[in-house]
C-alpha cells in the first residue's frame, strides 16, 4: 500500500509553511485547528470535504443516483447514464424531473465544449423539465452530449481550459481580500486584452464569491463578447441568459466564454451529431432490463460532496478534472478501474514541497 501523501504548503498570506495530509483531511494552519473544519489550503489541493460514510446499495438515494448520472456523462458511459436516468424517473417528487433536466443542461457545458450541443440542450430544457415529457427526450440529450469528446480528450481542446481554470482558482485562494464586481470586471477586461487565460478565469471565478448575480455576470460577458466581435463567447452568454433561472448558481457557460475571449479554442465548438430515435429506445430498453437485476451503485459515482460517498476522482473540481486529463494521457482512456497515480496531481501555482512521514 502506498504511503499517505504529506506535503508542505506555503501560506497564501505570509511566510509560514503548513503540513498538509490530504488523505486525512488535516492541515496544521491555525484556521483549520481553530475550527476543526477544512481550510483554504486543503481546498487549494482539491480537498473540499471530509468524505462521508458510503454504503453501496442497489437502490441509492436520489442524490447518489443523480451523481451517478453526472459521473457517467462525464466519463462518456452512455449506457450507465441512461441506467441512472431510468432509476431517477421513479422518484415521484415534483422537483425531481426538474433537477435531472437541470443537471443535463449543466452537463452540456460542464462536460463538453460543443456550443452547438449546448444550444440544442437548452432549447429542449423546458420540455425535459416537465414530468409528462417522454424519458426518451432526456435520454436523447444525454446521448447527444456523450457523442462529442469531453474536456479530458485531446481532441476537444479542453485540457487547456481545465489547466488555466485550476491556476485561476489558485489565484483566487491567494487573494487576501475579496474583490468588488467593479474591480473584477476591470481585471477581466484587462486579461482579455492581454489574452491571459489564467487571469481571465480567476476573474470569472471571483464573480462567484462576491455580490454579483449570475445574470449580471453573463450580461457583462455578452458585452465583452460583442465588443471583441467574438461569436462563440456571445453564443455561450446567450445560452446562459436563455435559462438564467435554472443556471443562477452555475458558472460553466460564463467560464467557457471568458476562456475563449482570452484566446481559448475548442476544436469541437460546432460538432453535433444526430441522435437516432431507435437507438434511444433500444438503450432505454436495455437499461430497464438491467434494473431487473440491479447491482449496488459503484463507488466512483459518489464523491462525498454532491452525495454521500468517498471517491473524489470525478467530482468536477478543477484539481480533480486536471488529474482526469493526466489519467487519460497515461492510460489512453478514463476508467474508474485504473489506478490513480500520484503524478496525476498538479500543484502548479502553489509554493509546495514534499515532506517525510513525520512532516
Secondary structure, DSSP 8 states (H G I E B T S, - for coil): ------EEEE-SSSS-EEEEEGGGTEE-SHHHHHHTS--HHHHHTT--S--------SS--HHHHHHHHHHHHHTT-HHHHHHHHHHHTT---HHHHHHHHHHHHHHHHHT---HHHHHHHHHHHHHHHSTTS-HHHHHHHHHHHHTS--TTSTTTTHHHHHHHHHHHHHHHHT-SS---HHHHHHHHHHHHHHT-HHHHHHHHHHHTTSS--HHHHHHHHHHHHHHHT-HHHHHHHHHHHHTTTTTTT--HHHHHHHHHHTT---TTTT------HHHHHHHHHHHHHHGGG-----GGG--SSSSS----TTS--HHHHHHHHHHHHHHSS--TTS---GGG---TTS-EEE--TT-
